[in-house]
Amino acid sequence: MSVSRIQKLDNAKFFLIACVVFGHFPASILNGSFFLGIMSRWVYLFHMPAFVFIAGMLSKNNVAGNRWRKIFPYIILCAAMNILNSSLSIIKGNFSVFQHFYNLDGVPWFALAMFWWTAITIFLKKRRPKVVLIVSVVLSILSGFWNSGGLLALQRTVFFYPFFYIGYLLDAEQVCSFLDGKRIKIISFFVIIVSVLVFAKLGGPDFIQELMRGRRSYTSMEGLANAQFGCLYRVGLYIVSAALTASVISIMPNRQIPLVTTAGTRSLAIYTFHRITILVLFQYIPGLQSWILKMPVMHTFIVAMLIVFFCALPPFDWAVKKLMNIFKPRAKKTE
């Protein structure tokens, strides 16, 4: 079985990208109710660590084969996403957005980080895994003493790299087989429910969300007494993130689900186009935000799902795949 086609992982990617889309809704909507506010911050405990972990598991072929032609397109994708997401501002004559081409504080950071993670792993693949893992975790914790301002996504790259590397070290089929056990699923449901209740009881602290974004220094986060507390919190959050990542993957069905599984295979296209879709919807559809705020919270999730499925349409997926295969050798014509 091809690792990239394990349906459990495809379903997990669908759920995770849906969390990403939901988390990028305007703050006025997410803070419009206690429940939405808590859930929008709670997903940060696991959605990007889980995405990066799965990306690491699926990177083995590129790392083993030194497939630079598969890796360099992530740089081009990052630039394309910057242009796409800045297009509305450029149309209005605001050209200051071009600073985001190196100051990656928004959505495109993940594309460039994918290049860094895979490239770093190629150079480290012959090193002792235990040493690499320990060093990567230490550097990830220490990254909180640095405020890069989003420079080339380097701070986030360092912060999330342990999740990528652990994924790279593990076999995807074995992981999914283990997590598919009945007892593991029961424990996973319990872990998820308890984490939501505890997080809600704590009021969903903003600094936890910032810690899990990995883009700011400890001293710049409100709610932290000092940087040393940031280190301790981050170590604790690694454990929580690992438990939630395993739990989320565990509860995902290991079978084909109509629309869902297919959308999961197109998560990169959804990631690429969801931000501009959200910007267009909420800037150019009068009254959409106020309508959602007046409706039950379930409508927010419905709108998020509609955006996910819209961005998973074949034309968007085709465009991203075409870009990601830009360096693919052309087949020689036979005479």
C-alpha positions as CSV (number, residue, x, y, z in Angstrom):
1,M,0.0,0.0,0.0
2,S,1.3,3.4,-0.9
3,V,1.9,5.5,2.2
4,S,0.4,8.6,0.6
5,R,-2.9,6.7,0.1
6,I,-3.6,5.4,3.6
7,Q,-7.2,6.5,3.9
8,K,-6.9,7.1,7.7
9,L,-4.3,9.8,7.0
10,D,-6.3,11.3,4.2
11,N,-9.3,11.6,6.5
12,A,-7.1,13.1,9.2
13,K,-5.7,15.7,6.7
14,F,-9.3,16.7,5.9
15,F,-10.2,17.3,9.5
16,L,-6.9,19.2,10.1
17,I,-7.3,21.4,7.1
18,A,-10.9,22.1,8.2
19,C,-9.5,23.2,11.5
20,V,-7.0,25.5,9.7
21,V,-9.8,27.1,7.7
22,F,-12.0,27.6,10.8
23,G,-9.1,29.1,12.7
24,H,-8.5,31.7,10.0
25,F,-12.0,33.1,10.1
26,P,-12.2,36.8,11.1
27,A,-11.6,37.4,14.8
28,S,-15.0,39.2,15.1
29,I,-16.7,35.9,14.3
30,L,-14.5,33.6,16.4
31,N,-14.8,35.9,19.4
32,G,-18.5,36.3,18.8
33,S,-19.3,33.4,21.3
34,F,-17.4,31.7,24.1
35,F,-17.7,28.3,22.4
36,L,-16.2,29.5,19.1
37,G,-13.5,31.4,20.9
38,I,-12.5,28.4,22.9
39,M,-12.6,26.0,19.9
40,S,-10.6,28.3,17.6
41,R,-7.8,28.4,20.2
42,W,-8.0,24.8,21.2
43,V,-7.3,23.5,17.7
44,Y,-3.9,25.2,17.9
45,L,-2.9,22.6,20.4
46,F,-2.7,20.0,17.7
47,H,-3.7,21.0,14.2
48,M,-0.3,22.2,12.9
49,P,1.8,19.7,14.9
50,A,-0.4,16.9,13.5
51,F,-0.1,18.3,10.0
52,V,3.7,18.5,10.3
53,F,3.9,15.1,11.8
54,I,1.9,13.5,8.9
55,A,4.0,15.5,6.4
56,G,7.1,14.0,8.0
57,M,5.7,10.5,7.6
58,L,5.0,11.1,4.0
59,S,8.4,12.6,3.2
60,K,10.4,9.4,3.3
61,N,10.6,9.0,-0.5
62,N,11.7,12.6,-1.1
63,V,14.3,12.4,1.7
64,A,15.6,9.0,0.7
65,G,15.9,9.8,-3.0
66,N,17.2,13.4,-2.5
67,R,14.3,14.5,-4.7
68,W,15.1,18.2,-4.9
69,R,12.8,18.6,-7.9
70,K,10.0,17.7,-5.5
71,I,11.2,20.0,-2.8
72,F,12.1,23.3,-4.6
73,P,8.5,23.8,-5.8
74,Y,7.5,24.6,-2.2
75,I,9.5,27.8,-2.5
76,I,7.6,28.7,-5.7
77,L,4.3,27.8,-4.0
78,C,5.2,30.1,-1.1
79,A,5.8,33.0,-3.5
80,A,2.6,32.2,-5.4
81,M,0.6,32.1,-2.2
82,N,2.1,35.5,-1.2
83,I,1.0,37.0,-4.5
84,L,-2.4,35.4,-4.3
85,N,-3.2,36.4,-0.7
86,S,-1.9,40.0,-1.3
87,S,-3.7,40.4,-4.6
88,L,-6.6,42.3,-3.0
89,S,-4.3,44.8,-1.4
90,I,-2.2,45.2,-4.6
91,I,-5.4,45.9,-6.5
92,K,-6.2,48.7,-4.0
93,G,-2.7,50.1,-4.6
94,N,-1.1,48.9,-1.3
95,F,2.3,47.7,-2.4
96,S,3.7,47.5,1.1
97,V,2.5,43.9,1.2
98,F,5.6,42.9,-0.8
99,Q,7.5,42.8,2.5
100,H,5.7,39.6,3.2
101,F,7.8,37.9,0.6
102,Y,10.5,37.5,3.2
103,N,8.6,38.3,6.4
104,L,6.3,35.3,6.4
105,D,3.9,36.0,9.2
106,G,0.9,34.6,7.4
107,V,-0.4,31.5,5.8
108,P,2.4,30.9,3.2
109,W,5.0,30.2,5.9
110,F,4.0,26.5,5.8
111,A,5.0,26.1,2.2
112,L,8.5,27.5,2.8
113,A,8.8,25.5,6.0
114,M,8.1,22.3,4.1
115,F,11.1,23.1,2.0
116,W,13.3,23.7,5.0
117,W,12.1,20.6,6.9
118,T,12.7,18.3,4.0
119,A,16.0,19.8,3.1
120,I,17.3,19.7,6.7
121,T,16.2,16.0,6.9
122,I,18.1,15.2,3.7
123,F,21.3,16.5,5.2
124,L,20.7,14.8,8.6
125,K,19.4,11.5,7.4
126,K,22.7,9.7,8.0
127,R,23.1,11.1,11.5
128,R,22.1,9.3,14.7
129,P,18.3,9.8,15.0
130,K,18.4,10.1,18.8
131,V,21.0,12.9,18.7
132,V,19.1,14.7,15.9
133,L,15.8,14.5,17.8
134,I,17.2,15.7,21.1
135,V,19.0,18.6,19.5
136,S,15.9,19.5,17.5
137,V,13.7,19.6,20.6
138,V,16.3,21.7,22.5
139,L,16.5,24.2,19.6
140,S,12.7,24.3,19.4
141,I,12.5,25.3,23.0
142,L,15.3,27.8,22.7
143,S,13.6,29.4,19.6
144,G,11.3,31.1,22.0
145,F,14.1,33.4,23.0
146,W,14.3,34.7,19.5
147,N,11.9,37.0,17.7
148,S,12.6,36.7,14.0
149,G,9.5,38.6,12.9
150,G,8.7,35.9,10.4
151,L,12.0,36.0,8.5
152,L,11.8,33.2,5.9
153,A,9.7,31.2,8.4
154,L,12.9,30.2,10.2
155,Q,11.5,30.4,13.7
156,R,8.5,28.3,12.9
157,T,10.7,25.9,11.0
158,V,12.8,25.3,14.1
159,F,9.8,25.2,16.4
160,F,7.9,22.5,14.5
161,Y,10.8,20.5,13.2
162,P,10.7,17.8,16.0
163,F,7.2,16.9,14.9
164,F,8.4,16.5,11.3
165,Y,11.4,14.5,12.3
166,I,9.4,12.1,14.5
167,G,7.0,11.6,11.6
168,Y,10.0,10.9,9.3
169,L,11.4,8.3,11.7
170,L,8.1,6.4,12.1
171,D,6.4,4.0,9.6
172,A,3.0,5.4,8.5
173,E,1.3,2.0,8.1
174,Q,2.5,0.8,11.5
175,V,1.5,4.0,13.2
176,C,-2.0,3.9,11.7
177,S,-2.4,0.2,12.5
178,F,-1.5,0.8,16.1
179,L,-3.8,3.8,16.5
180,D,-6.6,1.9,14.9
181,G,-6.9,-0.4,17.8
182,K,-10.2,-0.4,19.7
183,R,-8.7,0.4,23.1
184,I,-6.5,3.2,21.6
185,K,-9.6,4.8,20.1
186,I,-11.5,4.8,23.4
187,I,-8.5,6.4,25.1
188,S,-8.2,8.9,22.3
189,F,-11.9,10.0,22.6
190,F,-11.3,10.4,26.4
191,V,-8.1,12.5,25.8
192,I,-9.8,14.8,23.3
193,I,-12.9,15.4,25.5
194,V,-10.8,16.0,28.6
195,S,-8.5,18.4,26.7
196,V,-11.5,20.5,25.5
197,L,-13.0,20.6,29.0
198,V,-9.7,21.6,30.7
199,F,-8.9,24.2,28.1
200,A,-12.4,25.7,28.4
201,K,-12.0,25.7,32.2
202,L,-8.8,27.6,31.9
203,G,-10.6,30.1,29.6
204,G,-8.5,29.3,26.5
205,P,-5.4,31.4,27.4
206,D,-4.2,33.4,24.4
207,F,-0.5,32.8,25.3
208,I,-1.0,29.1,24.7
209,Q,-2.2,29.8,21.2
210,E,0.9,32.0,20.6
211,L,3.2,29.4,22.1
212,M,1.8,26.8,19.6
213,R,2.2,29.2,16.6
214,G,5.9,29.3,17.3
215,R,6.4,32.7,15.7
216,R,7.0,35.0,18.7
217,S,9.4,35.2,21.6
218,Y,8.4,34.3,25.1
219,T,8.9,37.8,26.3
220,S,6.5,39.2,23.8
221,M,3.6,37.0,24.9
222,E,1.0,38.4,27.3
223,G,0.2,36.2,30.2
224,L,3.7,34.8,30.6
225,A,5.5,36.0,33.8
226,N,9.0,35.4,32.2
227,A,10.7,33.5,29.5
228,Q,11.6,30.6,31.8
229,F,7.8,29.9,32.3
230,G,7.6,29.9,28.5
231,C,10.1,27.1,28.3
232,L,8.2,25.1,30.9
233,Y,4.9,25.7,29.2
234,R,6.3,24.7,25.8
235,V,7.7,21.4,27.1
236,G,4.3,20.6,28.6
237,L,2.6,21.6,25.4
238,Y,4.8,19.2,23.4
239,I,3.3,16.4,25.5
240,V,-0.2,17.6,25.1
241,S,0.2,18.1,21.3
242,A,1.7,14.7,20.9
243,A,-1.2,13.1,22.8
244,L,-3.8,15.1,20.8
245,T,-2.1,14.4,17.5
246,A,-2.1,10.6,18.2
247,S,-5.7,10.9,19.4
248,V,-7.0,12.8,16.4
249,I,-5.4,10.3,13.9
250,S,-6.7,7.4,16.0
251,I,-10.4,8.4,15.8
252,M,-10.2,8.9,12.1
253,P,-12.0,6.1,10.1
254,N,-9.6,4.0,8.0
255,R,-11.9,3.8,5.0
256,Q,-13.1,5.8,2.1
257,I,-15.6,8.5,3.1
258,P,-17.4,10.2,0.1
259,L,-16.1,13.7,-0.5
260,V,-14.1,13.8,2.8
261,T,-11.3,11.4,1.8
262,T,-10.9,13.0,-1.6
263,A,-10.7,16.4,-0.1
264,G,-8.1,15.1,2.3
265,T,-5.9,14.2,-0.6
266,R,-6.2,17.8,-1.8
267,S,-5.2,19.4,1.5
268,L,-2.4,21.4,-0.1
269,A,-4.8,22.9,-2.6
270,I,-7.2,23.8,0.2
271,Y,-4.3,25.4,2.1
272,T,-3.2,27.4,-0.9
273,F,-6.6,28.9,-1.8
274,H,-8.5,29.1,1.5
275,R,-7.1,32.4,2.7
276,I,-7.9,34.3,-0.5
277,T,-11.4,32.7,-0.5
278,I,-12.0,33.9,3.1
279,L,-10.8,37.4,2.3
280,V,-13.0,37.7,-0.8
281,L,-16.1,36.3,1.0
282,F,-15.9,38.5,4.1
283,Q,-14.7,41.7,2.2
284,Y,-17.0,41.5,-0.8
285,I,-20.2,39.9,0.5
286,P,-22.0,42.6,2.5
287,G,-23.5,41.5,5.8
288,L,-22.0,38.0,5.8
289,Q,-20.2,38.5,9.1
290,S,-23.2,40.1,10.8
291,W,-25.4,37.2,9.4
292,I,-23.1,34.6,10.8
293,L,-22.9,36.3,14.2
294,K,-26.7,36.3,14.4
295,M,-27.0,32.6,13.5
296,P,-26.3,29.6,15.7
297,V,-22.6,28.7,16.0
298,M,-23.2,25.6,13.8
299,H,-23.5,27.9,10.8
300,T,-19.9,29.0,11.3
301,F,-18.7,25.4,10.9
302,I,-21.0,24.9,7.9
303,V,-19.5,28.0,6.1
304,A,-16.0,26.7,7.0
305,M,-16.9,23.2,5.4
306,L,-18.2,24.9,2.3
307,I,-14.9,26.8,1.9
308,V,-13.0,23.5,2.4
309,F,-15.0,21.7,-0.3
310,F,-14.9,24.7,-2.7
311,C,-11.1,24.9,-2.4
312,A,-10.9,21.1,-3.0
313,L,-12.5,21.4,-6.4
314,P,-10.5,19.8,-9.3
315,P,-9.3,23.1,-10.9
316,F,-7.6,24.3,-7.7
317,D,-6.1,20.8,-7.1
318,W,-4.9,20.7,-10.8
319,A,-3.2,24.1,-10.5
320,V,-1.3,23.2,-7.3
321,K,-0.2,19.8,-8.6
322,K,0.9,21.4,-11.9
323,L,3.1,23.8,-9.9
324,M,4.5,21.1,-7.6
325,N,5.5,19.1,-10.7
326,I,7.1,22.0,-12.5
327,F,10.5,20.3,-12.4
328,K,9.2,16.9,-13.4
329,P,11.2,15.6,-16.4
330,R,9.1,15.5,-19.6
331,A,8.6,12.1,-21.1
332,K,10.6,11.6,-24.2
333,K,8.5,11.3,-27.4
334,T,8.9,8.0,-29.2
335,E,9.2,8.2,-32.9
